[in-house]
Amino acid sequence: MVEIRRAVTEDVEGIAHVCIEGCRDTYAGIRSRENIERNNRIFYNHERITNELQEEDGWDGYIVAVDNQEVVGAIGGGMISEKESEVYVLYLDPGRRREGIGGKLLEFLTGIHLEKGAKRQWVSVQKGNQKGLPFYEAKGFQYQSERPAYSNVEGENYLSFRMSRGIG
């Protein structure tokens, strides 16, 4: 039985593993290997994850899906204005897709956002991401705009779709 809960220190290794492998699986063929591995080093190292376990302004801490004491999914987000929130990261163990785990994680995070007064929820999804786009569309997110991807460095021109949905 999959449990959805706030992450604790003992989950750091599992969060790193799920995010790194989920990122590799999601972006294979649509981003360069160099880009994928650079982003994994920056965002999903143990020190950063440990520092991001707790809530702070604009970040709600990590939420995990745990099955038999193993992290199988992770999500994180936060408030971006008084009435708007954002999903910043959502990854699953690639072998655990299509089990409803992503939906449960999103539902838990959305509950936090609603408690904080959010009426609209945002997400950025890589253009061409055929794992993420159908998921978010099925959850009611709609395309709003296109912009350069957050993690681009000089010489990279990856694009993200900005999507949003009403939640409150």
C-alpha positions in Angstrom: 0.0 0.0 0.0 1.4 3.4 -1.0 1.6 6.0 1.7 1.7 9.7 0.8 3.3 11.9 3.5 5.8 14.7 4.1 9.4 13.6 3.6 11.8 13.0 6.5 15.6 12.8 6.6 15.5 9.0 6.0 13.8 9.7 2.7 16.7 11.8 1.2 18.4 8.9 -0.6 15.1 7.7 -2.0 14.1 11.2 -3.2 17.4 11.6 -4.9 17.1 8.2 -6.6 13.5 8.7 -7.8 14.2 12.2 -9.1 17.4 11.3 -10.9 16.0 8.2 -12.5 12.7 9.9 -13.3 14.5 12.8 -14.8 16.7 10.5 -17.0 13.6 8.6 -18.1 11.5 11.7 -18.8 14.0 13.7 -20.7 15.8 11.0 -22.7 15.6 12.0 -26.3 14.3 15.5 -25.7 17.3 17.0 -23.8 21.0 16.4 -24.1 22.6 13.9 -21.7 24.8 16.8 -20.4 21.7 18.9 -19.6 20.0 16.0 -17.8 23.1 15.1 -15.7 23.9 18.7 -14.9 20.3 19.3 -13.6 20.5 16.1 -11.6 23.7 17.2 -9.9 22.3 20.7 -9.1 18.8 19.8 -8.0 18.9 16.3 -6.7 22.0 16.0 -4.6 21.7 14.9 -1.0 22.7 18.2 0.6 20.1 20.2 -1.4 17.3 17.7 -0.8 18.2 17.6 2.9 18.0 21.4 3.1 14.7 21.4 1.2 12.8 18.9 3.4 11.3 21.6 5.5 8.8 24.3 4.5 10.1 27.8 3.9 8.7 30.8 2.0 7.6 29.7 -1.4 8.5 26.0 -0.9 6.3 23.4 0.9 9.0 20.8 1.4 9.1 17.4 -0.3 6.1 15.1 -0.2 6.8 11.4 -0.9 5.0 8.3 -2.0 6.4 5.3 0.0 5.7 1.7 -0.7 7.2 -1.0 1.7 9.6 1.7 3.1 10.9 2.6 -0.4 10.3 6.1 -1.9 8.6 5.5 -5.2 7.6 9.1 -6.0 8.3 12.7 -4.9 6.7 16.1 -5.4 7.4 19.6 -4.3 5.9 23.0 -4.9 5.0 26.2 -3.2 3.0 29.5 -3.2 4.1 32.0 -5.9 1.7 34.7 -4.9 -1.2 35.2 -2.4 -3.6 33.2 -4.6 -1.3 31.1 -6.8 0.8 28.1 -6.3 3.2 26.0 -8.4 4.3 22.4 -8.8 8.1 22.6 -9.2 9.0 18.9 -9.2 7.1 15.6 -9.6 8.9 12.4 -10.4 8.1 8.7 -10.0 10.2 5.6 -10.1 10.0 4.9 -13.9 8.8 1.4 -13.2 5.8 2.7 -11.1 4.1 4.9 -13.7 0.4 4.5 -14.4 -0.5 3.3 -10.9 -2.1 6.5 -9.8 0.8 7.5 -7.5 1.4 10.8 -9.4 -2.2 11.7 -9.0 -2.1 11.0 -5.2 1.0 13.1 -4.8 -0.5 16.0 -6.8 -3.7 15.7 -4.7 -1.7 15.9 -1.4 0.3 19.0 -2.6 -2.9 20.6 -3.9 -4.5 20.2 -0.5 -1.5 22.1 1.1 -1.9 24.8 -1.6 -5.7 25.1 -0.9 -5.0 25.5 2.8 -2.7 28.4 2.0 -5.3 30.1 0.0 -4.4 29.2 -3.6 -7.0 29.5 -6.2 -4.8 28.7 -9.2 -2.0 26.1 -9.6 0.8 26.4 -12.2 3.3 24.0 -13.6 6.0 24.2 -16.3 6.3 21.1 -18.5 9.1 20.6 -21.1 7.8 20.9 -24.6 7.8 17.4 -26.1 7.5 15.7 -22.6 5.0 13.0 -23.6 5.0 11.6 -20.1 4.2 14.8 -18.2 1.9 16.7 -20.7 -0.8 14.0 -20.8 -0.7 13.6 -17.0 -1.2 17.3 -16.3 -3.9 17.7 -19.0 -5.8 14.9 -17.5 -5.6 16.7 -14.2 -7.2 19.8 -15.7 -4.1 21.9 -16.5 -4.4 24.0 -19.6 -1.7 25.5 -21.8 -1.2 29.2 -21.1 2.1 30.1 -22.7 5.6 29.0 -23.8 8.9 30.2 -22.4 12.6 29.2 -22.1 13.1 26.3 -19.7 14.2 27.3 -16.2 17.4 25.2 -16.3 18.7 26.4 -19.7 22.3 27.6 -19.7 24.0 29.6 -22.5 23.5 27.8 -25.8 20.5 25.8 -24.7 17.1 26.7 -26.0 14.7 24.1 -24.4 11.2 25.3 -24.1 8.6 24.8 -21.4 4.8 25.0 -21.6 3.3 27.1 -18.8 0.1 25.4 -17.7 -2.4 26.2 -15.0 -5.7 25.1 -13.5 -8.2 26.5 -11.1 -8.2 24.7 -7.7 -10.3 26.8 -5.3 
